[in-house]
Amino acid sequence: MLLVLLLGIAAVGVGVDPAVTLAPALAEQLGAGAALAGWMASCFGIGAGVGFLLFGPLHRAVGIECLGSGGLLLIAGGLVLAGGTDNAPLTLIAFGVSGIGMTLAFTSITTQIQNRSPDELRGRIMALWFVGFVGARPFAAGLSGWITDTIGVTAALVGVALPVVVVAYLCRPSYLASS
C-alpha cells in the first residue's frame, strides 16, 4: 500500500509541474504574454493556499483517504480545463482548482504515508517520498515540453492529466482500505 501512496505523491509532482512549465506556452496560445503566464502560476499558488483552508473541514467531512484521490482528480480536472478553453479568466480559475487539488492530495497522501510507515522505517520511506515528488518533476517537464513542441500545449496538459487520473484511481479509498 505504501507503494501506491508513493505513486500518489509522484503523481502530485507530475501534476503540479504544468503550472510553471506550460504556463508560458499556454499564455502564448491564448494570445497573451508573460503577464498571463505569471498569473497562471499565481492562481495555482492562491488555489494551494485555499486548499489549506479547506483541508480541515473536508478531512472531518469525508476522511483523509478521499482527499488524496479527490485532490488528484482536482489537479487533473484543472489541467484539462486549462487546456480545453480559450478563455483566459477560465484558465486562471482552472489553475486555481489544480492548486487546491495539489494541497489536498499532497497533505492527505503524505499523512497517510507517515501513518502507515513503521517507526523504524519512516525516515527511509520519507526519503522515497522526496524522490517521488521531486524526482517526477524533471521527467514531467521534459515530457510535457516535448509534447507541447510536437503536438501542442493542450495535448501536453491532457497528457499530464491522464497519469494523474490513473493514480487517483489507484489511491481510491476502497482500495487503500482493503490492504
Sequence and secondary structure as in RCSB ss.txt:
>XXXX:A:sequence
MLLVLLLGIAAVGVGVDPAVTLAPALAEQLGAGAALAGWMASCFGIGAGVGFLLFGPLHRAVGIECLGSGGLLLI
AGGLVLAGGTDNAPLTLIAFGVSGIGMTLAFTSITTQIQNRSPDELRGRIMALWFVGFVGARPFAAGLSGWITDT
IGVTAALVGVALPVVVVAYLCRPSYLASS
>XXXX:A:secstr
 HHHHHHHHHHHHHHHTHHHHTHHHHHHHTT  HHHHHHHHHHHHHHHHHHHHHHHHHHHHH HHHHHHHHHHHH
HHHHHHHHT   HHHHHHHHHHHHHHHHHHHHHHHHHHHHHS GGGHHHHHHHHHHHHHHHHHHHHHHHHHHHHH
T HHHHHHHHHHHHHHHHHHT HHHHHT 
